[in-house]
Every structure is written in structure tokens, then in C-alpha cells.
């Protein structure tokens, strides 16, 4: 059986990491039969990163690589009707969301204003996670932010960057349906993976304030959440 390994759920969202939630949403939309295992240990993951997928003897890491593998292996037709221009837009949006990851992650692990709420929520919902586990992860992430570069900016500059990413995505969404029409495509799973990890969180960061200010993002997120729950 297909098995998706990703981070634990939080605030009613199936994965508290945007990339894992993107894959989860994609697999649900495609009607795939799979097991979803929540883990923290990345030692067996390709390149030491989650999510990853196990399919018999195959192990695939990286969210985009997982989706590409599933499309090819199982002849999934979710994006078959896309034009070349739409496929290019899908690619550009996914790269924009990759950039959004850093401000979103920063708001949880680095910003002292929001870290306690995130830490306490994880400890409350997952008894097997310890405070020392989270402190170690926080230090690891602090170093990542520094070497990636975003950790060298002031918080307001970090969030301005994330809000810029969210603005572009919001401007793509209309008042109804999904990005390319009445049925969701892979791009919708990708957007949901990120926006749901802001919208449903009971942590009032500048990113959440912006999401709440854009009806397009809220409508799309809730529509995807309902579609995935019923898939």
C-alpha cells in the first residue's frame, strides 16, 4: 500500500507542514488508497526531509517529486486538461509557495511573539512530543533561517515578503470554483497546503491577518478543506 510519511497534524489540519499537506491533499483529490503516518524522525527520509512516500520497494522524497511519481505510476488525470500556459502558471505558483514557506515557518519557530502559542499547541495535541524536542527543532530552524538568509531580516521585512507571496496567489483566485475551473487541480492542492496552515491556525500572525483580509483565499481554503474531507 502507498504510505505517506509526514509531520503531525495540528489545529484540525492533516499535516502541520505545508509540503506534506500539499501531497496529502493531492492524494485525496485523486482518490488514491493510502496510509498516512505522522512522524517526526526524518532519519529514514530521502535527504532527511519530510514528506516522503513509500510504494513497495520505492521511496520518494520531495513533494513535487512525489506528485510527479504518482501521476506517472498511476496514470492520474487530474492535470491532463491543462494547457501549456496553465502548466507554466502551476509551476510559477508552486515556486511562489516555496518562497512563502520561509516566512510561514519563521512565524512559528523564530518569532518570540508567536513561538509560545505554536509550542503549546503542539505539546497539547501530541503527548509524545517533549519540550526538549521542540527546543532542539527551534534551534535547528534558527540556523536554517540564518543560512537561508531570512533570519537576517527584521520580522516586519520577513512578513512583508510572505504577504507579497500571498497577494499574488489571492489575485489568481476568483469568487467561485478553483484556479482552472470548477474542479480542483494539483495547483489547488499546493495552495491549500500553505493557506490552510495559516488560516486554520489559532495564532494571529501578520500572515493570518492578511489571509483573513482576502475573501478569495478564505473561500478557496474552505472549499478545498471540504472537498478533501469528503473525497
DOLUM-8619 format. One line per field, with one value per residue: residue number from 1; residue in one letter; x, y, z of N, C-alpha, C in turn. Coordinates in pm, 1 decimal. Layout:
papa: c(NUM;...)
nudren: c(A;...)
n.east: c(X;...)
n.north: c(Y;...)
n.up: c(Z;...)
ca.east: c(X;...)
ca.north: c(Y;...)
ca.up: c(Z;...)
c.east: c(X;...)
c.north: c(Y;...)
c.up: c(Z;...)
//
This chain:
papa: c(1;2;3;4;5;6;7;8;9;10;11;12;13;14;15;16;17;18;19;20;21;22;23;24;25;26;27;28;29;30;31;32;33;34;35;36;37;38;39;40;41;42;43;44;45;46;47;48;49;50;51;52;53;54;55;56;57;58;59;60;61;62;63;64;65;66;67;68;69;70;71;72;73;74;75;76;77;78;79;80;81;82;83;84;85;86;87;88;89;90;91;92;93;94;95;96;97;98;99;100;101;102;103;104;105;106;107;108;109;110;111;112;113;114;115;116;117;118;119;120;121;122;123;124;125;126;127;128;129;130;131;132;133;134;135;136;137;138;139;140;141;142;143;144;145;146;147;148;149;150;151;152;153;154;155;156;157;158;159;160;161;162;163;164;165;166;167;168;169;170;171;172;173;174;175;176;177;178;179;180;181;182;183;184;185;186;187;188;189;190;191;192;193;194;195;196;197;198;199;200;201;202;203;204;205;206;207;208;209;210;211;212;213;214;215;216;217;218;219;220;221;222;223;224;225;226;227;228;229;230;231)
nudren: c(X;X;X;X;X;X;X;X;X;X;X;X;X;X;X;X;X;X;X;X;X;X;X;X;X;X;X;X;X;X;X;X;X;X;X;X;X;X;X;X;X;X;X;X;X;X;X;X;X;X;X;X;X;X;X;X;X;X;X;X;X;X;X;X;X;X;X;X;X;X;X;X;X;X;X;X;X;X;X;X;X;X;X;X;X;X;X;X;X;X;X;X;X;X;X;X;X;X;X;X;X;X;X;X;X;X;X;X;X;X;X;X;X;X;X;X;X;X;X;X;X;X;X;X;X;X;X;X;X;X;X;X;X;X;X;X;X;X;X;X;X;X;X;X;X;X;X;X;X;X;X;X;X;X;X;X;X;X;X;X;X;X;X;X;X;X;X;X;X;X;X;X;X;X;X;X;X;X;X;X;X;X;X;X;X;X;X;X;X;X;X;X;X;X;X;X;X;X;X;X;X;X;X;X;X;X;X;X;X;X;X;X;X;X;X;X;X;X;X;X;X;X;X;X;X;X;X;X;X;X;X)
n.east: c(83.4;38.0;215.7;220.4;447.8;462.7;472.1;316.2;-41.5;-224.4;-431.2;-659.7;-580.7;-448.3;-171.6;95.7;287.1;340.9;421.3;387.3;110.9;24.3;83.5;-75.5;-332.3;-340.5;-332.2;-570.0;-755.1;-717.8;-823.0;-673.6;-580.8;-435.2;-204.5;-159.6;100.6;206.3;501.7;804.0;1068.8;1321.9;1519.9;1509.0;1415.7;1441.3;1714.6;1681.9;1439.8;1094.5;784.4;778.1;726.2;628.8;622.6;584.2;889.0;987.2;1098.7;1020.8;1116.2;1053.6;802.9;706.0;831.9;716.9;448.6;480.3;576.9;354.1;159.7;265.9;307.8;53.5;-110.5;-256.7;-509.8;-556.6;-446.2;-458.3;-605.0;-491.7;-365.2;-55.4;14.9;-129.7;-5.6;246.3;182.7;104.3;354.7;492.9;339.7;378.9;650.7;638.4;498.0;687.7;862.8;702.6;703.0;918.6;873.1;637.0;719.5;908.6;741.3;643.6;856.0;1066.6;991.9;952.0;709.1;510.2;596.7;554.4;275.0;257.3;433.3;300.7;59.8;140.0;245.4;16.1;-152.6;-7.5;106.2;335.5;540.8;805.1;905.3;1178.8;1230.2;1107.6;1246.9;1498.2;1437.7;1367.2;1609.1;1752.4;1602.1;1642.4;1908.6;1887.0;1729.9;1908.4;2120.4;1980.4;1897.9;1670.7;1654.4;1811.4;1679.3;1460.3;1161.3;925.3;1002.8;1033.1;766.0;647.9;749.7;630.2;359.2;355.9;385.9;145.6;-38.3;-7.7;-101.1;-364.4;-469.5;-496.3;-715.5;-1061.2;-1407.9;-1542.6;-1529.6;-1223.9;-868.3;-832.1;-1089.0;-1410.2;-1335.9;-1087.4;-730.3;-384.1;-250.2;-431.1;-424.6;-166.5;-180.4;-369.1;-224.0;-48.1;-202.8;-401.4;-245.0;-206.4;-453.7;-625.7;-491.7;-471.9;-327.8;-237.1;-77.0;91.0;67.4;-161.7;-348.6;-346.3;-438.4;-698.8;-799.6;-841.3;-1089.8;-1091.4;-883.4;-971.4;-1219.2;-1132.9;-964.0;-1141.3;-1318.8;-1151.0;-1078.9;-1321.3;-1372.5;-1160.5;-1205.7;-1434.0;-1361.6)
n.north: c(-120.9;228.1;459.4;753.8;952.9;1199.8;1514.5;1564.3;1626.5;1936.0;2174.4;2073.8;2037.2;1821.9;1791.9;1962.0;2076.2;2250.3;2131.9;1856.9;1855.4;1944.3;1722.1;1527.0;1638.2;1633.9;1354.0;1272.9;1413.6;1277.6;1033.6;821.0;521.7;512.9;501.6;719.5;826.6;984.3;1135.0;1235.4;1179.8;1207.0;1047.6;829.8;936.5;1041.6;1251.0;1344.8;1477.1;1559.0;1563.9;1206.9;933.1;594.7;321.5;14.3;-118.3;125.6;445.6;777.0;1110.0;1463.8;1691.6;1775.0;1587.8;1353.2;1388.8;1401.1;1142.4;985.3;1070.2;968.6;691.2;595.8;685.4;927.7;1165.3;1424.4;1668.7;1661.6;1812.7;2060.2;2349.5;2443.8;2695.8;2707.6;2500.2;2612.5;2827.7;2687.8;2585.7;2825.1;2926.3;2727.2;2767.7;3021.5;2961.4;2800.3;2997.9;3131.2;2950.8;3004.0;3257.9;3168.8;2947.5;3077.0;3237.7;3059.7;2924.2;3104.8;3372.4;3537.6;3629.6;3458.5;3200.3;3075.6;3013.4;2835.7;2631.4;2545.9;2453.1;2231.1;2066.6;2027.1;1884.3;1662.6;1420.6;1268.7;1428.0;1623.5;1907.0;1950.3;1830.8;2013.2;2247.4;2178.6;2147.3;2406.7;2546.5;2425.5;2516.0;2791.1;2816.0;2731.8;2940.9;3149.3;3076.2;3043.7;3300.5;3452.4;3477.2;3689.0;3919.8;4184.7;4120.3;4246.9;4282.4;4021.5;3926.8;4096.7;3999.1;3741.8;3816.0;3939.0;3715.4;3580.2;3768.8;3758.1;3498.7;3518.9;3703.7;3548.8;3392.5;3348.9;3437.8;3203.8;2843.5;2675.6;2716.4;2667.8;2622.5;2458.3;2223.8;2097.1;2116.8;2007.7;2240.4;2361.9;2193.1;2248.2;2522.8;2506.8;2353.7;2538.3;2771.8;2669.7;2599.9;2838.9;2973.9;2805.1;2797.9;2883.0;3117.0;3439.1;3568.8;3813.9;3706.0;3547.4;3747.2;3877.1;3673.5;3643.2;3883.8;3860.9;3756.3;3576.0;3392.0;3274.4;3160.8;2974.3;2810.2;2697.6;2567.1;2375.4;2234.2;2118.6;1964.6;1779.5;1650.2;1509.7;1344.9)
n.up: c(0.0;-65.3;128.1;303.2;461.4;697.4;878.7;1207.4;1258.1;1317.6;1481.1;1354.2;1093.0;849.8;830.2;974.2;823.4;526.7;283.7;316.4;359.1;113.2;-53.3;70.9;29.0;-251.4;-300.5;-183.6;-342.3;-579.7;-525.4;-426.8;-259.0;45.0;322.4;592.8;774.5;1062.5;1158.0;1330.8;1319.5;1090.9;992.5;818.3;590.7;249.5;182.4;437.3;486.0;529.5;345.8;271.8;43.3;45.6;-167.8;-214.0;-299.3;-359.6;-260.1;-223.8;-206.2;-144.7;-218.3;-475.5;-639.1;-545.0;-622.6;-901.9;-947.5;-867.3;-1050.6;-1289.5;-1235.5;-1163.9;-1358.2;-1333.6;-1389.3;-1319.7;-1402.1;-1676.4;-1858.9;-1872.0;-2034.8;-2201.3;-2110.6;-1869.7;-1731.6;-1705.0;-1538.5;-1310.5;-1235.1;-1173.8;-961.1;-769.5;-717.1;-606.0;-373.5;-250.5;-170.7;13.3;219.6;394.4;541.7;669.4;821.8;980.3;1136.8;1320.4;1449.5;1498.2;1564.6;1859.7;1953.3;1864.9;1888.4;2154.3;2147.6;1932.6;2017.9;2254.8;2149.9;1996.0;2198.6;2349.0;2176.2;2103.3;2283.1;2278.9;2205.4;2328.5;2531.3;2510.0;2264.4;2092.1;2147.0;2053.3;1782.5;1729.5;1755.0;1549.0;1330.2;1359.9;1283.2;1018.2;908.1;930.0;757.3;518.6;482.2;546.4;817.1;880.8;847.5;964.8;1157.6;1047.1;782.7;701.5;710.7;528.1;293.1;284.4;273.6;27.6;-138.8;-77.8;-171.3;-450.4;-501.8;-405.5;-586.5;-810.4;-768.8;-815.2;-752.2;-726.4;-766.2;-867.3;-933.1;-1212.8;-1299.5;-1244.6;-1113.1;-887.5;-932.8;-935.4;-861.3;-689.7;-467.8;-384.7;-314.7;-109.4;78.1;188.0;257.7;429.7;645.2;759.3;780.5;940.4;1176.3;1517.3;1572.4;1568.7;1344.1;1129.8;873.8;889.6;939.4;694.6;521.1;623.2;543.8;276.1;90.3;-118.2;-67.8;171.1;92.4;-105.6;48.4;237.8;65.6;-50.4;180.2;255.2;26.0;30.3;271.2;211.4;8.1)
ca.east: c(0.0;104.8;224.2;273.8;507.5;472.5;466.9;185.3;-149.2;-236.2;-546.5;-754.2;-521.8;-390.8;-25.7;130.5;386.7;269.7;456.8;318.9;-32.2;4.7;80.2;-195.0;-449.2;-333.7;-367.5;-713.1;-828.0;-705.5;-891.0;-577.8;-588.2;-303.6;-193.8;-91.7;170.8;265.5;628.5;897.0;1202.4;1349.8;1643.7;1488.3;1361.8;1539.9;1773.4;1647.7;1330.1;957.9;727.4;823.4;627.2;673.1;537.8;658.1;1033.5;1022.2;1086.8;1033.7;1112.2;1023.7;660.0;682.8;876.3;614.7;332.2;517.5;583.4;218.7;93.6;319.7;290.9;-87.2;-181.0;-354.2;-552.8;-600.6;-397.4;-448.7;-671.7;-424.5;-288.2;84.0;15.6;-175.8;101.0;351.8;133.8;115.1;495.1;528.1;271.8;448.3;775.7;598.8;464.6;814.6;915.5;615.3;736.3;1014.4;804.8;540.9;796.3;967.4;640.0;619.9;974.6;1166.3;936.2;920.7;569.8;418.6;654.4;488.7;144.3;283.4;489.6;199.2;-38.7;199.4;253.7;-120.3;-216.1;77.7;167.0;464.0;640.4;851.0;954.4;1317.4;1222.3;1072.1;1356.6;1603.3;1391.0;1371.2;1747.7;1784.3;1539.0;1709.2;2028.3;1843.6;1687.3;2027.2;2195.5;1895.7;1901.6;1554.8;1678.2;1891.8;1590.3;1370.2;1033.9;832.8;1050.0;1002.0;623.5;616.7;781.2;525.8;234.4;369.3;355.9;2.4;-112.4;-5.9;-190.6;-502.2;-511.6;-526.6;-837.8;-1184.6;-1511.9;-1600.0;-1450.0;-1083.1;-781.7;-852.8;-1226.4;-1496.5;-1275.7;-952.5;-612.7;-270.7;-220.2;-520.5;-370.4;-47.7;-224.2;-432.4;-122.2;10.3;-300.7;-465.2;-152.0;-213.9;-593.2;-684.9;-410.6;-519.6;-212.0;-268.7;40.8;59.0;27.1;-302.5;-428.9;-361.2;-528.4;-835.0;-842.7;-864.2;-1200.2;-1058.5;-802.7;-1056.0;-1315.1;-1062.0;-916.3;-1254.3;-1370.5;-1058.3;-1087.1;-1443.1;-1357.9;-1067.8;-1272.1;-1539.6;-1306.3)
ca.north: c(0.0;357.2;517.3;889.7;988.2;1345.3;1567.0;1550.5;1721.4;2042.8;2262.6;2012.5;2026.2;1687.1;1797.7;2098.9;2122.5;2279.8;2040.8;1731.4;1874.4;1951.3;1585.3;1463.5;1690.4;1580.6;1211.5;1264.1;1458.5;1175.9;911.9;713.8;448.9;522.4;517.3;843.6;809.9;1106.7;1108.8;1346.8;1130.2;1217.4;974.9;738.1;1011.5;1086.5;1382.4;1383.7;1572.8;1514.1;1430.6;1111.2;832.0;457.0;246.4;-110.9;-100.9;261.9;552.4;902.6;1229.8;1592.5;1693.0;1778.5;1459.7;1254.5;1410.6;1360.0;995.3;931.1;1096.1;877.1;550.0;557.7;744.9;1020.2;1258.0;1547.7;1786.4;1629.2;1911.9;2189.4;2398.2;2469.7;2817.2;2673.1;2421.1;2707.1;2901.2;2592.4;2582.9;2952.7;2935.8;2638.1;2832.7;3129.0;2898.1;2760.4;3116.6;3157.9;2858.2;3059.2;3344.5;3092.8;2872.3;3177.0;3285.8;2958.0;2878.6;3207.5;3494.6;3516.8;3664.4;3351.1;3071.3;3007.3;2959.2;2719.2;2527.3;2493.2;2378.0;2101.1;1987.3;1994.2;1789.0;1546.2;1387.6;1202.8;1531.2;1687.5;2044.1;1946.1;1803.3;2135.8;2343.3;2135.4;2180.7;2552.9;2586.1;2380.7;2608.0;2921.0;2809.6;2728.6;3074.0;3233.2;3040.9;3072.4;3445.2;3522.9;3501.9;3811.2;4033.3;4220.3;4049.4;4313.7;4256.2;3880.0;3911.4;4167.4;3905.7;3640.3;3878.1;3955.6;3584.9;3554.8;3860.8;3705.5;3382.8;3566.7;3770.6;3447.1;3321.5;3421.5;3433.3;3069.1;2741.0;2658.9;2801.6;2648.5;2589.2;2407.7;2110.5;2128.6;2057.5;1999.2;2374.0;2389.3;2119.9;2319.6;2643.9;2464.9;2309.1;2654.0;2862.4;2602.3;2603.5;2973.7;3008.3;2726.0;2806.9;2978.4;3201.1;3558.9;3628.6;3902.8;3625.5;3510.9;3868.3;3902.7;3570.7;3675.3;4004.4;3828.0;3660.1;3473.2;3289.4;3205.0;3078.5;2863.1;2720.1;2624.0;2477.5;2262.7;2158.1;2038.4;1866.9;1675.6;1573.1;1424.7;1265.7)
ca.up: c(0.0;-60.4;262.4;308.7;589.6;708.7;1014.8;1273.2;1233.8;1417.2;1460.6;1262.4;960.1;844.2;841.3;1009.2;727.3;402.8;174.9;342.2;339.1;-32.4;-106.1;126.8;-42.3;-387.8;-299.9;-155.4;-460.6;-684.4;-482.4;-403.0;-132.7;106.9;467.2;628.6;901.7;1116.4;1224.1;1349.7;1287.2;947.6;962.9;706.1;477.4;150.0;213.6;572.7;483.5;511.3;345.3;172.1;6.5;26.8;-260.1;-230.9;-282.2;-397.0;-160.9;-297.8;-125.1;-207.8;-250.4;-620.2;-695.0;-508.0;-709.0;-1037.6;-946.8;-860.4;-1179.0;-1390.3;-1198.7;-1153.8;-1472.0;-1276.9;-1494.7;-1255.7;-1474.9;-1818.9;-1943.9;-1864.4;-2149.0;-2165.6;-2029.8;-1735.5;-1669.3;-1667.2;-1422.3;-1199.5;-1195.2;-1112.3;-831.6;-675.6;-676.6;-515.8;-245.6;-189.2;-105.0;127.4;328.0;491.6;638.0;747.7;919.9;1070.7;1230.4;1422.7;1521.0;1526.5;1620.6;2001.2;1980.5;1824.4;1924.7;2266.1;2108.8;1848.8;2105.3;2346.5;2071.3;1963.4;2321.5;2390.3;2084.8;2078.3;2411.2;2259.5;2176.3;2451.9;2520.4;2461.5;2120.1;2022.3;2161.3;1960.3;1648.0;1714.8;1730.6;1413.3;1236.4;1370.2;1199.3;878.0;867.5;916.0;636.2;403.1;467.9;600.3;958.2;896.2;827.3;1073.6;1140.8;954.3;646.7;674.6;683.2;402.7;184.7;280.4;229.6;-117.0;-199.9;-61.6;-257.3;-587.2;-506.0;-389.0;-709.6;-910.8;-734.6;-839.7;-649.3;-720.0;-832.7;-834.0;-1015.0;-1356.1;-1333.2;-1137.5;-1044.2;-841.5;-995.9;-843.3;-811.7;-577.2;-353.6;-339.2;-246.1;15.7;172.3;254.9;316.6;542.9;757.1;816.7;808.7;1048.4;1297.7;1617.7;1601.6;1490.2;1283.5;1017.0;758.5;906.6;922.6;551.5;466.1;664.2;473.0;136.0;82.7;-216.8;-1.7;268.1;18.0;-167.2;152.6;293.9;-38.0;-59.7;304.7;247.0;-83.1;74.5;378.4;155.0;-103.0)
c.east: c(86.2;102.5;291.0;322.3;522.0;458.1;327.2;85.2;-151.7;-354.6;-644.8;-706.7;-437.9;-238.7;12.8;248.5;318.3;298.2;391.3;169.7;-65.3;-7.1;-44.4;-319.4;-454.2;-380.6;-515.1;-796.1;-829.2;-770.3;-798.2;-600.3;-449.1;-315.0;-113.5;-30.6;238.8;392.1;703.8;1038.5;1223.5;1469.9;1629.1;1437.7;1471.6;1584.4;1734.5;1533.2;1196.0;885.3;806.9;718.1;694.4;572.1;610.8;804.6;1079.0;1002.4;1116.2;1021.4;1084.3;880.2;632.6;723.6;775.1;494.1;361.8;522.0;442.6;143.0;137.3;286.0;144.1;-174.8;-292.2;-384.5;-591.0;-560.0;-394.4;-507.8;-600.8;-354.7;-143.3;95.4;-29.0;-70.7;216.5;310.5;139.7;258.8;533.4;463.0;340.8;580.5;747.4;566.5;590.3;876.9;834.2;649.9;821.4;949.1;705.4;611.2;856.9;866.8;616.0;740.5;1067.3;1111.5;890.0;776.3;475.3;469.5;582.2;354.7;160.8;334.7;381.7;93.1;13.7;203.2;115.5;-180.0;-135.1;160.2;305.2;575.3;676.1;897.0;1096.1;1323.3;1199.8;1181.8;1471.4;1564.7;1395.6;1513.1;1792.5;1726.8;1602.4;1832.9;1992.1;1805.3;1807.9;2099.2;2112.8;1890.7;1787.9;1571.8;1760.5;1808.3;1512.7;1235.7;937.8;872.5;1020.3;855.6;580.9;643.8;672.0;393.2;238.9;338.7;205.7;-81.8;-121.1;-102.6;-336.2;-554.4;-546.4;-664.9;-959.4;-1281.8;-1574.6;-1506.9;-1306.1;-998.4;-813.7;-995.3;-1302.1;-1438.9;-1132.4;-845.2;-500.3;-237.6;-307.4;-475.2;-250.1;-85.9;-285.9;-328.0;-64.3;-95.1;-370.2;-376.9;-134.3;-355.9;-649.1;-607.4;-463.9;-402.3;-222.3;-143.1;-0.9;16.1;-119.5;-392.0;-449.6;-454.6;-672.8;-889.1;-876.1;-969.0;-1170.4;-979.9;-886.7;-1152.8;-1248.0;-1017.3;-1029.2;-1313.8;-1281.4;-1067.7;-1209.7;-1431.7;-1269.1;-1131.0;-1373.1;-1488.1;-1294.1)
c.north: c(125.0;410.0;653.1;916.8;1140.3;1385.9;1552.5;1657.9;1826.9;2131.2;2207.1;2001.8;1899.3;1681.9;1941.1;2151.7;2136.9;2180.8;1904.4;1742.1;1884.6;1811.4;1512.2;1507.5;1637.1;1435.5;1191.2;1306.1;1352.3;1043.6;794.9;650.2;450.9;531.7;643.8;826.4;939.8;1072.1;1240.0;1308.7;1131.6;1133.4;879.9;808.8;1046.7;1229.5;1433.1;1482.7;1502.8;1614.6;1336.4;1001.8;697.3;385.0;117.7;-88.9;41.2;356.8;683.8;1018.4;1351.8;1591.9;1694.0;1648.7;1349.3;1266.6;1367.7;1208.4;935.4;952.9;994.9;732.3;507.7;626.8;839.1;1131.7;1395.7;1672.7;1766.5;1737.2;2047.0;2222.8;2418.1;2594.8;2791.4;2591.6;2511.4;2787.7;2814.1;2592.6;2711.3;2970.2;2847.2;2698.6;2950.3;3074.0;2847.8;2878.2;3150.2;3068.5;2924.7;3157.6;3269.4;3013.5;2964.9;3220.7;3186.1;2936.5;2990.5;3328.5;3469.1;3551.1;3547.5;3211.9;3005.8;2944.9;2833.3;2603.5;2464.1;2412.6;2239.6;2012.2;1943.0;1882.7;1662.1;1514.3;1324.8;1302.4;1602.2;1830.7;2046.5;1914.4;1933.8;2241.3;2307.6;2169.9;2331.1;2601.5;2545.4;2476.8;2746.6;2924.5;2805.7;2867.0;3165.0;3203.5;3060.7;3222.6;3517.1;3556.4;3627.0;3937.6;4063.0;4152.3;4115.1;4289.8;4112.5;3865.7;3985.7;4077.6;3798.9;3694.8;3904.9;3827.5;3556.6;3644.9;3807.8;3587.6;3428.0;3629.7;3672.3;3384.8;3409.0;3407.3;3294.8;2971.9;2738.8;2733.1;2790.7;2609.6;2530.6;2290.3;2143.8;2054.1;2053.3;2134.6;2409.8;2315.3;2192.7;2445.1;2609.0;2425.6;2423.8;2737.8;2798.8;2605.4;2743.8;3000.5;2934.4;2736.0;2915.7;3063.3;3322.2;3630.2;3729.9;3826.7;3586.2;3633.7;3899.2;3800.4;3605.0;3798.1;3979.0;3717.7;3547.3;3357.8;3207.8;3111.6;2955.5;2762.1;2635.6;2526.1;2354.8;2173.8;2066.2;1931.1;1750.1;1587.8;1474.7;1331.0;1118.3)
c.up: c(0.0;82.6;254.2;450.0;595.2;855.1;1074.6;1232.7;1344.2;1380.4;1357.3;1118.8;956.5;855.1;871.2;927.0;591.7;291.4;193.7;319.1;191.0;-91.0;-57.2;50.8;-184.7;-391.6;-271.0;-277.7;-569.8;-645.6;-458.1;-266.0;-70.6;258.0;495.5;767.6;942.3;1194.0;1245.8;1308.8;1135.6;904.1;843.8;580.6;378.2;180.2;351.2;582.3;465.8;421.6;255.2;155.9;-7.9;-61.3;-292.9;-201.5;-314.4;-278.8;-231.1;-201.3;-210.5;-260.2;-400.5;-687.1;-664.0;-601.3;-852.1;-1049.4;-950.2;-991.5;-1283.9;-1359.4;-1205.8;-1259.4;-1424.9;-1376.4;-1441.0;-1333.3;-1626.8;-1908.4;-1945.2;-1996.2;-2105.5;-2079.3;-1887.2;-1660.1;-1624.4;-1544.3;-1297.2;-1145.1;-1120.7;-975.1;-728.8;-629.0;-583.2;-377.8;-174.8;-115.4;20.3;246.3;435.6;587.7;726.5;857.6;1025.0;1177.8;1343.8;1512.1;1567.8;1600.7;1764.8;2036.2;1957.0;1860.4;2042.5;2229.3;2023.4;1933.2;2191.4;2272.5;2036.1;2086.6;2367.8;2305.5;2063.6;2203.6;2396.9;2225.6;2305.6;2424.6;2465.7;2312.5;2042.5;2033.4;2067.3;1816.4;1625.2;1686.0;1590.3;1310.0;1242.1;1282.1;1051.3;827.6;845.7;784.9;509.7;376.4;536.6;747.6;985.0;876.2;955.8;1050.5;1042.4;809.0;605.5;634.5;557.5;283.6;171.3;231.8;79.1;-191.6;-194.4;-152.1;-399.7;-599.8;-497.0;-516.9;-820.8;-891.3;-760.8;-724.2;-635.1;-791.0;-785.9;-937.0;-1163.4;-1392.9;-1216.2;-1059.8;-1004.1;-920.6;-892.6;-783.3;-691.4;-451.3;-296.3;-261.3;-110.9;119.8;252.5;326.8;436.9;665.9;814.6;867.0;930.7;1179.5;1390.6;1667.3;1509.0;1441.3;1176.5;892.3;769.7;888.2;774.6;486.7;498.7;590.5;326.7;126.9;-13.9;-153.0;95.8;196.8;-40.5;-62.6;209.5;191.6;-53.2;63.7;302.6;140.1;-38.1;181.8;323.1;44.8;-65.1)
//
